[in-house]
């Protein structure tokens, strides 16, 4: 991921999981794809999550379970693949948000 989580021993031992917000069912109609609408919506959604949700729930990741054909789109938005996906149809991806320290 482009913004790494701290590897400090204290951080690792105190956290068994990382709070996250997951995006489900994000899509743009085919006739509007490749025109920048998806990127604009995603950027707006990321700002919204950073400003309105993170301060109240302490999430540090935004995650998606992307179909293979959309991996490039999410990568352009700053998401990186996470772990090894056993699911051949989808790829788990995440974007580090806010201050995770």
C-alpha positions as CSV (number, residue, x, y, z in Angstrom):
1,X,0.0,0.0,0.0
2,X,1.2,3.5,-0.7
3,X,0.9,4.7,2.9
4,X,2.2,1.9,5.1
5,X,0.9,1.2,8.6
6,X,3.4,1.6,11.4
7,X,5.5,-1.5,12.1
8,X,6.4,-0.4,15.6
9,X,6.2,-3.4,18.0
10,X,3.8,-1.6,20.4
11,X,1.4,-0.9,17.5
12,X,1.5,-4.5,16.2
13,X,0.9,-6.2,19.6
14,X,-1.9,-3.9,20.6
15,X,-4.0,-4.3,17.5
16,X,-5.4,-7.6,16.3
17,X,-7.5,-5.9,13.5
18,X,-7.5,-2.6,11.7
19,X,-10.8,-0.6,11.7
20,X,-12.0,-0.2,8.1
21,X,-14.8,1.2,5.9
22,X,-15.7,-1.1,3.0
23,X,-17.2,0.1,-0.3
24,X,-19.8,-2.3,-1.7
25,X,-21.3,-2.3,-5.2
26,X,-19.6,0.8,-6.6
27,X,-20.2,1.0,-10.4
28,X,-20.7,3.5,-13.2
29,X,-23.0,2.8,-16.1
30,X,-21.1,1.6,-19.2
31,X,-22.1,4.6,-21.3
32,X,-20.5,6.9,-18.7
33,X,-17.3,4.9,-18.1
34,X,-13.9,6.2,-19.2
35,X,-15.1,9.8,-18.8
36,X,-13.8,10.5,-15.3
37,X,-17.1,10.3,-13.5
38,X,-16.0,7.3,-11.4
39,X,-12.8,9.0,-10.3
40,X,-14.7,12.1,-9.4
41,X,-17.3,10.2,-7.3
42,X,-14.5,8.1,-5.7
43,X,-12.5,11.2,-4.7
44,X,-15.6,12.8,-3.3
45,X,-16.4,9.6,-1.3
46,X,-12.9,9.5,0.1
47,X,-13.1,13.1,1.3
48,X,-16.5,12.5,2.8
49,X,-15.2,9.4,4.7
50,X,-12.1,11.2,5.9
51,X,-14.1,14.2,7.1
52,X,-17.4,12.7,8.5
53,X,-16.7,9.1,9.3
54,X,-13.1,8.7,10.4
55,X,-13.3,11.2,13.3
56,X,-16.1,9.2,14.9
57,X,-15.1,5.5,14.3
58,X,-11.4,5.5,14.1
59,X,-11.2,3.6,10.8
60,X,-7.8,3.7,9.1
61,X,-8.6,1.8,5.9
62,X,-11.0,2.0,3.0
63,X,-11.4,-1.4,1.4
64,X,-13.0,-2.8,-1.7
65,X,-13.4,-6.3,-3.1
66,X,-12.8,-5.4,-6.8
67,X,-13.8,-7.4,-9.8
68,X,-10.7,-8.1,-11.9
69,X,-11.6,-5.7,-14.6
70,X,-11.8,-2.8,-12.1
71,X,-8.4,-3.4,-10.4
72,X,-6.7,-0.8,-12.6
73,X,-9.4,1.8,-11.8
74,X,-8.9,1.3,-8.0
75,X,-5.2,1.3,-8.4
76,X,-5.4,4.8,-10.1
77,X,-7.4,6.0,-7.1
78,X,-4.6,4.9,-4.7
79,X,-5.8,1.5,-3.7
80,X,-3.3,-1.4,-3.5
81,X,-3.9,-5.2,-3.5
82,X,-3.9,-6.7,-0.1
83,X,-2.9,-10.3,0.7
84,X,-3.4,-13.3,-1.6
85,X,-6.9,-13.5,-2.9
86,X,-8.3,-17.1,-3.2
87,X,-11.3,-15.7,-5.0
88,X,-10.5,-15.8,-8.7
89,X,-13.3,-13.4,-9.6
90,X,-12.4,-10.6,-7.2
91,X,-9.3,-8.8,-5.7
92,X,-9.1,-7.4,-2.2
93,X,-7.7,-3.8,-2.2
94,X,-7.2,-1.1,0.4
95,X,-6.4,2.5,0.8
96,X,-4.9,3.9,4.0
97,X,-6.9,6.9,5.3
98,X,-6.2,9.6,7.8
99,X,-3.6,9.4,10.6
100,X,-3.1,5.8,11.7
101,X,-0.7,6.6,14.5
